[in-house]
Amino acid sequence: MSSETGTTSPEAAAAPPPGTASPASSPSPGSRKKRVPRGHRRLLTRRDRLTLGLMAGVPTILHVALVWLTALASIALAFTTWDGIGFDSIKWVGLDNFKELFTTNPQFWPAVEHNVIWFVVLILIPTPFGLFLAVQLDKKIRFSRVYQTAFFLPVVVSMAVIGFVWQLVYNPDTGLINSLIGANKPGHYIDWIGDPNLNLWAILIAASWRHAGYMMILYLAGLKGVDPALREASSLDGANEWQTFKNVVFPTLRPTNTVVLVVTIIEALRAFDLVFVFNKGAQGTELLSILVTNNIIGESSRIGYGSAIAVVLLVISLAVIIPYLIATFRKERRA
Amino acid sequence: MSTTVPLKRRTPVRPARVLLHTFLVVTSLAWLAPLLWALFAALRPYAETSAKGYVSWPDKLSFDNFTNAFQQSDMLHYFGNTLLIAIPAVLLTLFLSSCVAFYVSRFDFRVNLFLLLVFTAGNLLPQQVIITPLYRLYLLVDLPGITVSGKLYDSALGLVLIHVAFQSGFCAFVLSNYMRSLPHELTEAALVDGASVWRLYWQIVLPLCKPAMAALATLLSIWIYNDFFWAIVLISTGENMPITSALNNLSGQYFTDPNLVAAGALLTAIPTLIVYFVLQRQFVSGLTLGANKG
């Protein structure tokens, strides 16, 4: 989901589908027979069939046309060159775009590397921290809501706004950090956003700040599904808090962990808004998403080349999405 | 981590709790610090901070930056643009995805699993995968007289369409899970009594889905309001931009006055914050709806 953009979107936050199908939804003995609605079909009039066709057809056409056909078009265009003006300038070039991308484009491999770093940082730092917060807030303490809101607020605010807010923190002359450490005088600047060795990490701090709250909410929901009797039994057996968590609670969070892993990978691939607001992905903050976008809204409109980058992004995403959906839907079918 | 003392049931260990609260208070404040810092900057006049430095005791706090940002940057206009996109997009997404969900969850034709798979996977794709052809397509579609730009490109309609197409994946999935949990006898009886399919949907199933719809509506309004990417690429005229991408345009003009930018950014965030605080429960349950099905 999300989208969003953000990502959310969450956006970006296409979040937590059913991976989490809880044990509660395990098939009841009669459920196979209960799937009936075959009976429904016999009762349908012609008009009902038409209604149903429209109800399913219109949204499907819209979705398939704008999302899947364009994705296919990306694949097709990746093997061509096109200046975007008129269809007759489309020329088949085979693998040339990919060859150029993999061998001569100086931004491509750094972008891949940054996307990987993005994922590794998100999964290693804010994700466990979000889990830690969720475990603490799940203890029925007072003001839990207030704390939750504080941690979750960054997820609610637009990534673009977050970008501006963090610029106020990182700005070399007027920013919070440099003002506090006295690095805001000419000659002593630490240029958090301009320095190619620093900027990716500076942006990742802002991204982690947001990600932790998101993960906290997902884990809080997961923890609600943990049977209290299990915990009680384990503490009666003399397990301490950490042992209970490690041996009883965490294993039951497996479905949530799957969702969290998928969401984090997708977020890392989608990452765009923050970087675009910070410095448009120049020097040190290249990302695949930024390279694609630059081919559209930049001065040079190289459609085929931009599509080739998009295809790389597509292949990586599908490698994650497909196994996840197969596992999820297999569970659905059984349920 | 806060405690290694074995837990006795029902008698909370005091020192551990105090430690936990201290930790949580400190961390929450650290978490809010960037936003509070933006607020502090926005409340001070630029002249004062440039003379005394940003980290300094304020002489005078006022809302002047907020009123200036609001008026000078014509924010009301951009809020209007956003509403023009977000309201139809949220309503259409909910309507269309509930239609698909109704179909796949109540009428067990063979396509249902495949259809849901297509929708759900589409929603998980990064937007950049489809943007290049989409951008060309939007430039290609002529709509003289229907949109101001005469094309799908650079129009509110274009943004509404892509939001609906993209977001309906998640919503169809969540709603179909929800509808499947409703007892079959409900609709079966009505069908036998001769009710039409449309009536089944509109008068029986949809009213029962209110909680899920409310949760999704909250989520969608925040996501669509916050959208930055589609608007940056698919809208070219500054005038037509929704608030988040307009902010990006405007910040260039105010680069010399970070306090004004801070005020503008915070003003942009206010509607989402209001929605979140008023509908917090819906928002959180929406995020985890897929998780607790049935």
Interface residues (C-beta under 8 A of the other chain):
Chain A: M1 S2 S3 E4 T5 G6 T7 T8 S9 P10 E11 A13 A14 A15 P16 P17 P18 G19 T20 A21 S22 A24 S25 K34 R35 V36 P37 R38 G39 H40 R41 L43 L44 T45 R47 D48 T51 L52 M55 A56 V58 P59 T60 L62 H63 V64 A65 L66 V67 W68 L69 T70 A71 A73 S74 L77 G84 F132 L133 Q136 L137 K139 I141 R142 F143 V146 Y147 T149 A150 F151 L153 P154 V156 V157 S158 M159 A160 V161 F164 V165 W166 Q167 L168 V169 N171 T174 G175 L176 S179 L180 N184 A206 W209 G213 I217 L218 A221 G222 K224 G225 E232 S235 G238 N240 E241 W242 P255 T256 V259 V262 I266 L269 R270 F272 D273 F276 V277 L288 S289 V292 T293 N295 I296 I297 I303 G306 S307 A310 V311 L313 L314 S317 I321 I322 L325 F329 E332 R333
Chain B: M1 S2 T3 T4 V5 P6 L7 R9 R17 L20 H21 F23 L24 T27 S28 L29 W31 L32 P34 L35 W37 A38 A41 T49 G53 Y54 V55 L96 S97 C99 V100 F102 Y103 V104 R106 F107 D108 F109 V111 L113 L115 L116 L117 V118 F119 T120 A121 G122 N123 L124 L125 P126 Q127 Q128 V129 I130 I131 T132 P133 L134 Y135 R136 L137 L161 I162 V164 A165 F166 S168 G169 F170 A172 F173 V174 N177 H184 T187 E188 L191 V192 S196 V197 W198 Y201 L219 I222 W223 Y225 N226 D227 F228 F229 I232 V233 T244 S245 L247 N248 S251 P258 V261 A262 G264 A265 L266 T268 A269 T272 L273 Y276 Q280 F283 V284 L287 T288 L289 G290 A291 N292 K293 G294
